[in-house]
Amino acid sequence: MPFVGAQTFTLNCPSTVDANSFFSCTLTSPNLDTTNFGGLDFKISAPSYTVQGNPVSNFGSVQYNSETKKGSLIYDFSTTTGTLLTINLQAGTSSGPVSLTNLKYYDINSVSTEVVSVSSTVNILLAAEEPTPIIGSSEEVEQEPVPIPEPAEKIPEIKEEICTPNWTCSLWTTCQNGNQIRACLDSNNCGTLTGKPVESQSCEEAAEPVQEVTAEEPEEKPGLFGKIWRSILSWFS
């Protein structure tokens, strides 16, 4: 418990905290002479913990630099009881001390007196591990039987059916422009072109038959003598 003159300073931290939990440490001086108190300088040293926010005080305002972890308490000259500093921290998984180093006490005339340091050790309580029971001892714990997984459902074997196309084709069209076509369909609908007959082929167009035109002999018109002769013959007939 460091002291300056009649003043004593104590850093109070919980002796045990859970891992990763939040806790607070307080700086107190039970016999602080407030009639001659001006303030404090301090530096927080807590390598195993994380400082949460800025320290606060019942005795006045606190100026704090989170990077250097240095701060100052400026007394308001009105409060006579309470906590000089409250520091909020978060635990990790390792135990270690929380300290205020570079601690300086200022009187009412701003004359400083150096206090070596104050510290408090905090122990981290890790989650308790369940002990492994010794076989054959009274601490042996009966274990539940491990269920045997049921065999996976057998997947039925899928046999692939063979589909044979049955092609049926229409008659060839007449030859046009040296080509003729037809349509071929699979009556089994196998969905394959295997064995599909050709549907187009070249061809030669047949020549159109030439019609013979026989010229009619002109009808011979009888002359005057023929007309007389025909009249005579018709007369005797």
PEMOUR-V730986 format. One record per residue. N is the residue number from 1. SS is DSSP state (H for helix, E for strand, L for the rest). Layout:
# PEMOUR-V730986
{{N | SS} {N | SS}}
This chain:
# PEMOUR-V730986
{{1 | L} {2 | L} {3 | E} {4 | E} {5 | L} {6 | L} {7 | E} {8 | E} {9 | L} {10 | E} {11 | E} {12 | E} {13 | L} {14 | L} {15 | L} {16 | E} {17 | E} {18 | E} {19 | L} {20 | L} {21 | L} {22 | E} {23 | E} {24 | E} {25 | E} {26 | E} {27 | E} {28 | E} {29 | L} {30 | L} {31 | L} {32 | L} {33 | L} {34 | H} {35 | H} {36 | H} {37 | E} {38 | E} {39 | E} {40 | E} {41 | E} {42 | E} {43 | E} {44 | E} {45 | E} {46 | L} {47 | L} {48 | L} {49 | L} {50 | E} {51 | E} {52 | L} {53 | L} {54 | L} {55 | L} {56 | E} {57 | L} {58 | L} {59 | L} {60 | E} {61 | E} {62 | E} {63 | E} {64 | E} {65 | E} {66 | L} {67 | L} {68 | L} {69 | L} {70 | E} {71 | E} {72 | E} {73 | E} {74 | E} {75 | E} {76 | L} {77 | L} {78 | L} {79 | L} {80 | L} {81 | L} {82 | L} {83 | L} {84 | L} {85 | E} {86 | E} {87 | E} {88 | E} {89 | E} {90 | E} {91 | L} {92 | L} {93 | L} {94 | L} {95 | L} {96 | E} {97 | E} {98 | E} {99 | E} {100 | E} {101 | E} {102 | E} {103 | E} {104 | E} {105 | E} {106 | E} {107 | E} {108 | L} {109 | L} {110 | L} {111 | L} {112 | E} {113 | E} {114 | E} {115 | E} {116 | E} {117 | E} {118 | E} {119 | E} {120 | E} {121 | E} {122 | E} {123 | E} {124 | E} {125 | E} {126 | L} {127 | L} {128 | L} {129 | L} {130 | L} {131 | L} {132 | L} {133 | L} {134 | L} {135 | L} {136 | L} {137 | L} {138 | L} {139 | L} {140 | L} {141 | L} {142 | L} {143 | L} {144 | L} {145 | L} {146 | L} {147 | L} {148 | L} {149 | L} {150 | L} {151 | L} {152 | L} {153 | L} {154 | L} {155 | L} {156 | L} {157 | L} {158 | L} {159 | L} {160 | L} {161 | L} {162 | L} {163 | L} {164 | L} {165 | L} {166 | L} {167 | E} {168 | E} {169 | E} {170 | L} {171 | L} {172 | L} {173 | L} {174 | L} {175 | L} {176 | E} {177 | L} {178 | L} {179 | E} {180 | E} {181 | E} {182 | L} {183 | L} {184 | E} {185 | E} {186 | E} {187 | L} {188 | L} {189 | L} {190 | L} {191 | L} {192 | L} {193 | L} {194 | L} {195 | L} {196 | L} {197 | L} {198 | L} {199 | L} {200 | E} {201 | E} {202 | E} {203 | L} {204 | L} {205 | L} {206 | L} {207 | L} {208 | L} {209 | L} {210 | L} {211 | L} {212 | L} {213 | L} {214 | L} {215 | L} {216 | L} {217 | L} {218 | L} {219 | L} {220 | L} {221 | L} {222 | L} {223 | L} {224 | H} {225 | H} {226 | H} {227 | H} {228 | H} {229 | H} {230 | H} {231 | H} {232 | H} {233 | H} {234 | H} {235 | H} {236 | H} {237 | L}}
